[in-house]
């Protein structure tokens, strides 16, 4: 069965610093991979997704993520964090070719940004 | 499009009362998902529908929970009777197709408090 691990529950960075949020997945083949962001009191919004092709994918708000098959990872990065990036970030995996349609979400990483 | 619409946004009720949460998916989307988010358990998939038919309800915690989708533009999640441990944020999400390579669009959520 698919599963997602986000090892960091809470990360604190200073504004302007670089950011990397970790995500590891368990799946027997190459999955579909997603990063979502949840601002306080809001629903989840898609940041980026990987289906195939170039392993470095660009998303909204200056985020990018790299798919590394050998490490079963899909880490999210941003070169310079803004205070408005403070939110909770969720990694999710979907089964390629599956008609079941569900996504498996990690527990989330809460990002705090110091001014 | 207005996005996924959920009502009410906040609900406070007393233990034993019936609670009904409502969701209007994005027009044209074929799949609808109900999630529950708590600090303890994170984001949990409760049930999802494709073309108004329930596909997987294995995430529904117990018989007190029921969900319906009478037509393509409306779904309800009902809890009867409600208990304090049902307090959570409930999200509805919709997707154009049921395949996992499609982004899920989340509503703003309903914050349920059961006293």
Interface residues (C-beta under 8 A of the other chain):
Chain A: X32 X34 X36 X41 X42 X43 X44 X45 X46 X49 X51 X90 X94 X95 X96 X97 X98 X99 X100 X101 X102 X103 X105 X106 X107 X108
Chain B: X4 X31 X33 X42 X43 X45 X48 X50 X55 X56 X91 X93 X95 X97 X98 X99 X100 X101 X102 X103 X104 X105 X106 X107 X108 X109
